Every structure is written in structure tokens, then in C-alpha cells.
Amino acid sequence: MMDERTDPTLIIAQPGGLAPPRQRIVEVWAHLAAKAGWQVEPVADFELTTKQDCGAVDVEGLRYVVKYGPRLREPLYEGNSERPVFAPAAWVEPLVAASDRALWPDLVK
């Protein structure tokens, strides 16, 4: 059966501000995922491993790490000219459980 909801990995959030706190980034992404119909719970015991990591969420039994960094293409206007730049945004990437890593030995550490 095909799920009509937007896949969590396709939900992109722009929390706003120059340097929003990590908790706010997770909250904004979780809010958008909930609006898309997903049940989202923050994961309290997640250890940040990269500068882009903001936290983790459980989305109906699967865990994802919430990332923040340059992600979206936007125009930058300089005087009378315009050029594309990357704008910051939040997204999620799957946290594959150790028990499932054997399914993708060449793709997952």
C-alpha cells in the first residue's frame, strides 16, 4: 500500500534567523513533518557527531538525524545583478539501526 504522505527525507524546513539554536531547528522540522501527517518524537539520547547535526527524531518507528546547513538554491541580488547561492535549511537523514545495516553493506557504515 502506497503512503500518500511526503516522505520525511523530502521535508525541508527553513527555521529562519542567522544561527537558530539546534533545538529550534529540530522543532521547526518536526512541526512540518507533523503537518504532513507524521507522528514525530524527539530522541533525547542522540549524540551529535557533525557540525550539521541538530538532534534526532523518531518518525513512526524509524529514526532520523536532523541536519542543518546549505541546502536550498536561492537568488542573491547584488545591485542590478542576481546570482544563485545556497541558503541554509533543515532536513533529515535516516539513522539505520545496526541490525539493518547488513541489508546495505556497501551503502551504510
Backbone as a chain_set.jsonl record, in Angstrom:
{"seq": "MMDERTDPTLIIAQPGGLAPPRQRIVEVWAHLAAKAGWQVEPVADFELTTKQDCGAVDVEGLRYVVKYGPRLREPLYEGNSERPVFAPAAWVEPLVAASDRALWPDLVK", "coords": {"N": [[0.846, -1.179, 0.0], [0.634, 2.16, -0.879], [1.909, 5.007, 0.699], [0.5, 8.147, 1.093], [1.604, 10.389, 2.209], [4.156, 12.927, 2.357], [7.453, 11.822, 2.088], [9.559, 11.674, 4.954], [12.285, 12.336, 4.438], [12.125, 14.128, 2.4], [11.135, 16.454, 3.349], [11.746, 19.772, 3.883], [12.944, 22.34, 5.909], [12.983, 25.788, 6.81], [14.189, 27.345, 9.339], [14.751, 30.034, 9.935], [16.404, 33.157, 10.824], [19.835, 34.02, 11.613], [21.536, 32.198, 12.924], [19.972, 29.855, 14.101], [19.086, 28.189, 17.188], [19.973, 24.743, 17.819], [17.919, 23.146, 18.956], [15.632, 24.57, 18.216], [15.734, 24.274, 15.45], [15.236, 21.516, 15.181], [12.646, 21.455, 16.273], [11.179, 23.042, 14.407], [11.475, 21.536, 12.038], [10.204, 19.154, 12.885], [7.615, 20.102, 13.322], [6.773, 20.687, 10.692], [6.852, 18.101, 9.637], [4.878, 16.875, 11.183], [2.676, 18.332, 10.293], [2.556, 17.259, 7.778], [1.465, 14.877, 8.337], [2.805, 12.964, 9.86], [3.721, 11.154, 12.838], [5.792, 12.434, 15.167], [8.553, 12.223, 17.316], [10.939, 13.677, 19.463], [14.302, 12.492, 19.928], [15.913, 11.897, 22.819], [18.448, 10.972, 23.658], [20.41, 11.292, 21.69], [23.603, 11.53, 20.221], [25.46, 14.159, 19.021], [27.329, 14.197, 16.046], [28.427, 15.55, 13.888], [29.021, 18.9, 12.636], [26.744, 19.69, 11.344], [24.695, 18.238, 12.501], [21.741, 18.387, 14.419], [20.045, 17.126, 16.125], [17.945, 14.288, 16.859], [15.109, 12.487, 15.599], [12.251, 10.413, 16.079], [10.289, 8.917, 13.775], [7.469, 7.497, 13.561], [8.567, 4.937, 14.264], [10.961, 4.767, 12.845], [14.23, 6.124, 12.945], [15.692, 9.34, 12.497], [18.31, 11.664, 11.722], [18.403, 15.088, 12.329], [19.506, 17.55, 10.245], [21.349, 20.598, 9.517], [22.196, 23.115, 7.296], [23.825, 24.482, 4.324], [21.548, 24.149, 1.771], [19.339, 24.797, 0.103], [18.671, 26.274, -3.049], [18.863, 29.635, -3.804], [18.158, 32.967, -5.043], [20.6, 35.553, -5.038], [20.634, 38.918, -4.752], [22.543, 41.47, -6.048], [22.992, 44.671, -6.296], [22.161, 45.476, -9.52], [22.299, 42.947, -10.429], [21.941, 39.358, -10.321], [22.601, 36.283, -8.696], [22.915, 32.718, -8.206], [22.838, 31.205, -4.965], [23.547, 29.087, -2.115], [21.187, 28.509, 0.411], [20.62, 28.248, 3.955], [19.056, 25.384, 5.457], [16.917, 22.931, 7.029], [16.913, 19.384, 7.182], [16.278, 15.821, 7.118], [18.14, 12.798, 7.652], [18.274, 9.272, 7.299], [18.768, 7.233, 10.208], [20.212, 4.419, 10.279], [19.524, 1.428, 11.839], [21.734, -0.734, 13.652], [21.107, -3.426, 13.364], [19.948, -3.465, 10.869], [21.863, -2.786, 9.033], [23.197, -4.73, 7.575], [21.624, -5.149, 5.385], [22.38, -3.288, 3.513], [25.294, -3.417, 2.825], [27.296, -2.077, 1.355], [26.536, 0.532, 1.386], [26.018, 1.639, 3.903], [27.606, 2.475, 6.931]], "CA": [[0.0, 0.0, 0.0], [1.431, 3.379, -1.015], [1.612, 6.065, 1.659], [0.313, 9.407, 0.368], [2.316, 11.469, 2.887], [5.505, 13.249, 1.882], [8.477, 11.089, 2.825], [10.286, 12.582, 5.843], [13.546, 12.798, 3.869], [11.84, 15.171, 1.413], [10.631, 17.64, 4.046], [12.811, 20.757, 4.073], [12.477, 23.442, 6.76], [13.84, 26.968, 6.95], [13.843, 27.89, 10.654], [14.91, 31.483, 9.977], [17.456, 33.675, 11.682], [21.194, 33.782, 11.125], [22.074, 30.988, 13.552], [18.97, 29.371, 15.046], [19.561, 27.112, 18.076], [19.705, 23.382, 17.322], [16.604, 22.684, 19.407], [14.634, 25.246, 17.381], [15.785, 23.645, 14.126], [14.521, 20.239, 15.312], [11.22, 21.76, 16.487], [10.573, 23.52, 13.156], [11.357, 20.393, 11.125], [9.186, 18.241, 13.439], [6.314, 20.73, 13.087], [6.413, 20.461, 9.288], [6.583, 16.674, 9.453], [3.565, 16.622, 11.785], [1.68, 18.889, 9.357], [2.483, 16.329, 6.649], [0.733, 13.691, 8.783], [3.657, 12.011, 10.576], [3.868, 11.246, 14.29], [7.218, 12.708, 15.368], [9.005, 12.372, 18.705], [12.375, 13.921, 19.576], [15.106, 11.456, 20.576], [16.666, 12.631, 23.841], [19.806, 10.477, 23.91], [21.198, 11.309, 20.458], [24.897, 12.192, 20.333], [25.8, 14.904, 17.809], [28.622, 13.742, 15.535], [28.955, 16.503, 12.914], [28.561, 20.274, 12.843], [25.407, 19.832, 10.766], [23.71, 17.522, 13.316], [20.995, 19.218, 15.379], [19.323, 16.234, 17.018], [17.331, 13.152, 16.169], [13.674, 12.311, 15.788], [11.65, 9.127, 15.749], [9.105, 9.128, 12.941], [6.692, 6.256, 13.463], [9.378, 3.73, 14.378], [12.269, 4.91, 12.208], [14.935, 7.293, 13.463], [16.371, 10.208, 11.539], [19.084, 12.762, 12.294], [18.042, 16.38, 11.752], [20.703, 18.266, 9.802], [21.14, 21.996, 9.151], [23.322, 23.657, 6.554], [23.475, 24.972, 2.987], [20.736, 23.096, 1.16], [18.395, 25.29, -0.897], [19.155, 27.239, -4.034], [18.112, 30.895, -3.765], [18.86, 34.049, -5.73], [21.209, 36.641, -4.268], [20.589, 40.129, -5.559], [23.628, 42.398, -5.784], [22.759, 45.79, -7.21], [21.269, 45.124, -10.632], [22.551, 41.578, -10.875], [21.441, 38.254, -9.493], [23.346, 35.034, -8.878], [22.412, 31.695, -7.286], [23.622, 30.835, -3.781], [22.883, 28.114, -1.262], [20.614, 29.056, 1.636], [20.547, 27.204, 4.974], [17.776, 24.723, 5.675], [16.96, 21.705, 7.834], [16.406, 18.177, 6.547], [16.632, 14.637, 7.893], [18.754, 11.645, 7.002], [17.983, 8.078, 8.094], [19.71, 6.606, 11.139], [19.971, 2.993, 10.051], [19.83, 0.61, 13.014], [22.815, -1.707, 13.453], [20.528, -4.695, 12.913], [19.534, -3.343, 9.466], [22.992, -2.383, 8.182], [23.57, -5.838, 6.689], [20.812, -5.049, 4.172], [23.073, -2.392, 2.596], [26.695, -3.436, 3.292], [28.141, -1.143, 0.616], [25.991, 1.882, 1.474], [25.877, 2.113, 5.273], [28.694, 2.075, 7.834]], "C": [[0.895, 1.247, 0.0], [0.962, 4.427, -0.013], [1.563, 7.389, 0.904], [1.062, 10.579, 1.007], [3.679, 11.702, 2.245], [6.513, 12.493, 2.73], [9.247, 12.063, 3.714], [11.591, 13.12, 5.255], [13.36, 13.901, 2.831], [11.304, 16.448, 2.042], [11.819, 18.546, 4.367], [12.23, 21.929, 4.864], [13.493, 24.574, 6.745], [13.467, 27.662, 8.252], [13.967, 29.404, 10.765], [15.986, 31.91, 10.962], [18.829, 33.318, 11.137], [21.795, 32.501, 11.677], [21.066, 30.47, 14.572], [19.53, 28.261, 15.93], [19.159, 25.741, 17.527], [18.317, 22.89, 17.72], [15.493, 23.301, 18.559], [14.584, 24.624, 15.991], [15.021, 22.321, 14.146], [13.021, 20.489, 15.453], [10.527, 22.188, 15.194], [10.426, 22.367, 12.171], [10.251, 19.45, 11.594], [7.781, 18.797, 13.207], [5.857, 20.496, 11.637], [6.101, 18.995, 9.012], [5.216, 16.304, 10.032], [2.456, 17.162, 10.879], [1.497, 17.992, 8.141], [1.81, 15.013, 7.042], [1.541, 12.67, 9.559], [3.59, 12.241, 12.077], [5.363, 11.325, 14.575], [7.501, 12.89, 16.849], [10.497, 12.678, 18.696], [13.064, 12.762, 20.294], [16.063, 12.167, 21.533], [18.129, 12.219, 23.929], [20.707, 10.466, 22.668], [22.485, 12.098, 20.662], [25.241, 12.854, 18.994], [27.189, 14.479, 17.345], [29.229, 14.681, 14.496], [28.427, 17.894, 13.242], [27.15, 20.493, 12.305], [24.329, 19.146, 11.603], [23.063, 18.456, 14.331], [20.274, 18.38, 16.419], [18.753, 15.089, 16.209], [15.85, 13.106, 16.496], [13.301, 10.877, 15.449], [10.376, 9.433, 14.982], [8.455, 7.766, 12.729], [7.569, 5.009, 13.376], [10.724, 3.769, 13.675], [12.917, 6.191, 12.718], [15.67, 8.017, 12.338], [17.189, 11.232, 12.303], [18.657, 14.033, 11.559], [19.335, 17.142, 11.481], [20.334, 19.715, 9.468], [22.384, 22.51, 8.452], [22.874, 24.163, 5.207], [22.762, 23.872, 2.204], [19.882, 23.584, -0.01], [19.053, 26.311, -1.822], [18.249, 28.466, -3.975], [18.874, 31.953, -4.539], [19.437, 35.047, -4.723], [21.257, 37.844, -5.196], [21.685, 41.075, -5.105], [23.514, 43.543, -6.791], [21.75, 45.404, -8.267], [21.458, 43.695, -11.116], [22.03, 40.563, -9.853], [22.315, 37.036, -9.764], [22.808, 34.006, -7.887], [23.389, 31.448, -6.143], [22.855, 29.751, -3.035], [22.406, 28.807, 0.006], [20.509, 27.927, 2.667], [19.124, 26.659, 5.128], [18.007, 23.492, 6.545], [16.337, 20.56, 7.04], [16.763, 17.006, 7.441], [17.299, 13.593, 7.005], [18.509, 10.435, 7.895], [19.13, 7.687, 9.019], [19.429, 5.113, 11.061], [20.435, 2.209, 11.277], [20.909, -0.42, 12.674], [22.279, -3.023, 12.9], [20.109, -4.661, 11.443], [20.685, -3.044, 8.514], [23.423, -3.476, 7.218], [22.77, -5.815, 5.386], [21.503, -4.219, 3.096], [24.564, -2.326, 2.947], [27.6, -2.43, 2.591], [27.7, 0.304, 0.756], [25.996, 2.481, 2.871], [27.04, 1.589, 6.104], [28.151, 1.301, 9.003]], "O": [[1.815, 1.35, 0.811], [-0.233, 4.699, 0.106], [2.487, 7.714, 0.159], [1.146, 11.652, 0.41], [4.274, 10.792, 1.667], [6.437, 12.52, 3.959], [9.561, 13.171, 3.278], [11.968, 14.255, 5.547], [14.331, 14.54, 2.426], [11.046, 17.423, 1.337], [12.769, 18.136, 5.034], [11.162, 22.444, 4.534], [14.701, 24.347, 6.675], [12.541, 28.473, 8.282], [13.328, 30.0, 11.632], [16.419, 31.134, 11.815], [18.965, 32.424, 10.301], [22.497, 31.791, 10.957], [21.271, 30.624, 15.776], [20.36, 27.473, 15.477], [18.135, 25.603, 16.858], [17.617, 22.284, 16.909], [14.522, 22.624, 18.222], [13.505, 24.466, 15.42], [14.246, 22.036, 13.233], [12.216, 19.805, 14.82], [9.411, 21.748, 14.915], [9.381, 22.224, 11.536], [9.444, 18.995, 10.783], [6.855, 18.036, 12.926], [4.701, 20.151, 11.391], [5.192, 18.684, 8.242], [4.482, 15.512, 9.441], [1.417, 16.521, 10.718], [0.422, 17.959, 7.542], [1.604, 14.14, 6.2], [1.02, 11.605, 9.89], [3.425, 13.37, 12.538], [6.111, 10.398, 14.264], [6.79, 13.611, 17.548], [11.253, 12.007, 17.994], [12.472, 12.126, 21.166], [16.918, 12.942, 21.106], [18.975, 13.054, 24.249], [21.669, 9.701, 22.614], [22.465, 13.201, 21.209], [25.304, 12.186, 17.961], [28.12, 14.407, 18.147], [30.432, 14.616, 14.246], [27.495, 18.042, 14.033], [26.442, 21.387, 12.767], [23.148, 19.447, 11.429], [23.746, 19.219, 15.015], [19.928, 18.883, 17.488], [19.044, 14.94, 15.022], [15.4, 13.615, 17.523], [13.955, 10.221, 14.638], [9.491, 10.126, 15.482], [8.837, 6.999, 11.845], [7.351, 4.14, 12.532], [11.552, 2.884, 13.89], [12.25, 7.21, 12.901], [16.181, 7.418, 11.392], [16.814, 11.63, 13.406], [18.562, 14.053, 10.332], [20.15, 17.348, 12.38], [19.179, 20.026, 9.177], [23.496, 22.358, 8.957], [21.674, 24.27, 4.954], [23.315, 22.791, 1.999], [19.718, 22.871, -1.0], [19.891, 27.106, -1.396], [17.028, 28.355, -4.083], [20.093, 31.863, -4.683], [18.827, 35.337, -3.694], [21.842, 37.795, -6.278], [21.757, 41.441, -3.932], [23.88, 43.412, -7.959], [20.615, 45.047, -7.952], [20.846, 43.282, -12.101], [21.732, 40.885, -8.703], [22.718, 36.783, -10.899], [22.295, 34.381, -6.832], [24.605, 31.479, -6.328], [21.671, 29.524, -3.286], [23.136, 29.599, 0.602], [20.328, 26.769, 2.291], [18.137, 27.374, 4.953], [19.143, 23.072, 6.765], [15.358, 20.749, 6.318], [17.48, 17.179, 8.427], [17.063, 13.516, 5.799], [18.532, 10.557, 9.119], [20.303, 7.794, 8.661], [18.51, 4.611, 11.707], [21.588, 2.312, 11.698], [20.982, -0.91, 11.547], [22.923, -3.66, 12.066], [19.932, -5.714, 10.831], [20.491, -3.049, 7.299], [23.961, -3.18, 6.152], [23.195, -6.4, 4.39], [21.253, -4.411, 1.906], [25.046, -1.262, 3.335], [28.579, -1.974, 3.181], [28.398, 1.211, 0.303], [25.98, 3.703, 3.017], [27.416, 0.421, 6.004], [28.914, 0.879, 9.872]]}, "num_chains": 1, "name": "protein.A"}
